[in-house]
Amino acid sequence: MPNNQKPIAAKTKQKAKKKSSDRSLGYMLIAPSMILILIIAIWPVFQSFYYSMFDLRLNNPAKSEAYVSYKVNLQTYLDNYPFLISSLEDEVDEATGKTKTELEAIKTNLEKVDAELKSDGELSSKYDEIDEKLTVMEPISEELAVSDLDKEVALDLEKAVTDSSERLRELKGELQNPEDVIGLSASLKDSVITPNFIGLKHYKENLTDSRMWKAIQNTTVFTIISVFAELVIGLAIALLINKAFFGRGLVRATILIPWAIPTAVSAFMWKYLYDGQNGIVAKAFAEIGLFDQMTDMLTTSTGAMFAVIFADVWKTTPYMALLLLAGLQTIPSSLYEAAAIDGASKWKQFLKITLPLLKSSILVALLFRTLDAFRVFDLIYVLTGGGPANSTETISILAYKVMFAQTNFGEGSALSVIVFVCVAIISMIYIKFLGRDLLNDR
């Protein structure tokens, strides 16, 4: 290599090394933020996705947790098995003929499976420990009570208990205490915990469920109409309070009052104003002909959707106006002065100056409000509860009802993941089609 090229090569290598060092430093600086985002935002989504692949139901002890293998709840088993055997022995003593033979077969079958449970070394020690604790009525931890069980033994136990319950029901008329025997047999079945992993079944069911698509439709209608109305009214308010006039500070503070009121409080307030007997707003809308009767506001599908949209526009338009006002503040007044000198009308100035320079603020305002509106819950839940006849039920309210009202955490988690996917798609659409040139994301 010529001597004059050596310094150039060394300098190039030094620049590359410095660039790599700067890049590493940059990654180190943003690492805490990325970790925080991962913990707060991303990890709950992965957790919800994990739970969505299980049939989790809090009202069913056998499905209250995510199980991928067969288990047995020894506390439930020993709470019922000894008493069931004892009851069967009493029934055998009183029975005769075919009934007695049948009861003896049931008892023998259960004792055979019980012997299989005791044959497992680890399970056997827990078996005896729990039996002793139950005898003296000591508390038993869930960790001790629930144990892994061999698949074959679990299937044998489940089959034995199921067969016993069915056969005892058939013999119900010939038993001395049928309720006790059948009840103990049914309770014994709860001791067997089968795997509740179902994969993507919840997503398949939801994607073919008309109620979920109706909820997404309601959410979309609510989002589009409310956000559009808030943008138009908010822009008009922002243009108004951006002008210099007497009392402008007081007007700005007054406009922000609806946004400052907690959503649940404003929803209760509007629910009273929409009341079919005493509601002032319902009375006014009926008087001007928007509705035939005052009661139509919250008892018809169209009226209820209009009611929640109207309340949301009143509540969040100030927020939209605040964001747009911040954007208007960044536009130099000299541009309007120059346009006025050139003879441009106010409308022309709005189209050629205000809107283009306000594009980034409009993007941010639309993005925030669309995401917020699509995830709406508290306003509609308090105002209509999703009714009437699910006409205002949004996807978030549906997820809440399934997860908490029905205690179906598996399906509710699947609906939560669907909400996340919808919100992610909306964000990507905004960034791709509206903000690509602003963010220089090529």
Disulfide bonds with the S-S distance in Angstrom:
none
